[in-house]
Amino acid sequence: MSATCQSTAGDSCYQLQGDRPNLYEQWWVPAIMGPCAEDLVDTVCLRPGEKLLDVACGTGVVARAAARRGGAQVSVTGTDINEAMIETAQRYVDLDGLPNIRWRVGDAASLPFKTSTFDVVLCQQGLQFMPSRLAALREMARVLVPGGRLVASVWKSGSPFGTALRKSLVDCFGPEALSDWGVSISLGDRHKLRALAKDAGFEGCHVRYDVKIGRHREPEEFICGVIAASSLSGEFASLSAKDREKLVQSIIENLKNYVDDGGLAYPAECHTLTAQTCETG
Ligand SMILES: C[S@@+](CC[C@H](N)C(=O)[O-])C[C@H]1O[C@@H](n2cnc3c(N)ncnc32)[C@H](O)[C@@H]1O
């Protein structure tokens, strides 16, 4: 088993601290969030001179994709409530040599930007984690210029990977250890998502369904990595090597239908909301 199985202690599931933002970037980003970020940026069709905000930017995968795509002609800002995520985002931008990204720690329900600042707001897999989604969408509308574009994605349902992981972790640690794992799919109803955007003042609200594919060449390494990046990292690390191996093998067994010649390949159903603010402001 790889060294990634030695992980830091757990805390709140979706506020990654310590080394976990780095582990999120290391494991989730290449496997699925990175390719999804490219799709999100494709969807918004950036134009030269535009100002873009990535809300709930996490480690900055969408902001980086937008900055790469738009080059010096696009100004990119990323914001997230979690300072540790923003610090990691800054580190990866330095590594990528992408100078045109600014970062601000901030709650989406009270964005730290003036009204009508951005042409585009992107939010990848962030809305469902916010306690006040309507307030966050209202804030996204406020910081957009009249006629500004929003593209936001949320998972529609649990993926086979998430299901296999959850089942084995529940068997090992009990259901209470995973009580908040359902949050990532808590905004899967497209009618609810569309209605929220309309209530927030957006026009032309449209939800598109598609299926992303999560991939990793080494399923065992990937499983250890994502558990290390999760709230159960401490519990996992405290298992004996034999029990960790047993847990990982049980997950692999449940994923045997989700492999191809390149390794793990699992589908993840996604909803992407596109909307715009009123042209007349
Ligand atoms: C699953 S991560 C997605 C991160 C990034 N968008 C990506 O695609 O990798 C969810 C992010 O939402 C952020 N978040 C949760 N509630 C938030 C809030 N109220 N305001 C801003 N960010 C929030 C978390 O800190 C976390 O970084």
The ligand as an SDF file (V2000), in Angstrom:
LIG
                    3D

 27 29  0  0  0  0  0  0  0  0999 V2000
  -15.9140   20.1110   -3.4950 C   0  0  0  0  0  0  0  0  0  0  0  0
  -15.0390   21.5950   -3.1960 S   0  0  0  0  0  0  0  0  0  0  0  0
  -14.9710   22.2560   -4.8570 C   0  0  0  0  0  0  0  0  0  0  0  0
  -13.7920   23.1290   -5.0330 C   0  0  0  0  0  0  0  0  0  0  0  0
  -13.5010   23.5820   -6.4750 C   0  0  0  0  0  0  0  0  0  0  0  0
  -14.5720   24.3940   -7.0030 N   0  0  0  0  0  0  0  0  0  0  0  0
  -13.2220   22.4030   -7.3730 C   0  0  0  0  0  0  0  0  0  0  0  0
  -13.9010   22.2650   -8.3930 O   0  0  0  0  0  0  0  0  0  0  0  0
  -12.2900   21.6390   -7.0820 O   0  0  0  0  0  0  0  0  0  0  0  0
  -16.2500   22.6510   -2.4390 C   0  0  0  0  0  0  0  0  0  0  0  0
  -15.6810   23.9980   -2.0120 C   0  0  0  0  0  0  0  0  0  0  0  0
  -16.7520   24.8370   -1.5740 O   0  0  0  0  0  0  0  0  0  0  0  0
  -16.2260   25.6870   -0.5830 C   0  0  0  0  0  0  0  0  0  0  0  0
  -17.3250   26.3160    0.1600 N   0  0  0  0  0  0  0  0  0  0  0  0
  -18.2320   25.7130    0.9460 C   0  0  0  0  0  0  0  0  0  0  0  0
  -19.0870   26.6240    1.4650 N   0  0  0  0  0  0  0  0  0  0  0  0
  -18.7080   27.8300    0.9910 C   0  0  0  0  0  0  0  0  0  0  0  0
  -19.1880   29.1560    1.1750 C   0  0  0  0  0  0  0  0  0  0  0  0
  -20.2620   29.4170    1.9460 N   0  0  0  0  0  0  0  0  0  0  0  0
  -18.5680   30.1670    0.5250 N   0  0  0  0  0  0  0  0  0  0  0  0
  -17.4880   29.9150   -0.2630 C   0  0  0  0  0  0  0  0  0  0  0  0
  -16.9760   28.6800   -0.4620 N   0  0  0  0  0  0  0  0  0  0  0  0
  -17.5800   27.6480    0.1560 C   0  0  0  0  0  0  0  0  0  0  0  0
  -15.3720   24.7500    0.2550 C   0  0  0  0  0  0  0  0  0  0  0  0
  -14.4650   25.4400    1.0970 O   0  0  0  0  0  0  0  0  0  0  0  0
  -14.6930   23.9380   -0.8590 C   0  0  0  0  0  0  0  0  0  0  0  0
  -13.4730   24.5170   -1.2300 O   0  0  0  0  0  0  0  0  0  0  0  0
  1  2  1  0
  2  3  1  0
  2 10  1  0
  3  4  1  0
  4  5  1  0
  5  6  1  0
  5  7  1  0
  7  8  2  0
  7  9  1  0
 10 11  1  0
 11 12  1  0
 11 26  1  0
 12 13  1  0
 13 14  1  0
 13 24  1  0
 14 15  1  0
 14 23  1  0
 15 16  2  0
 16 17  1  0
 17 18  1  0
 17 23  2  0
 18 19  1  0
 18 20  2  0
 20 21  1  0
 21 22  2  0
 22 23  1  0
 24 25  1  0
 24 26  1  0
 26 27  1  0
M  CHG  2   2   1   9  -1
M  END
$$$$
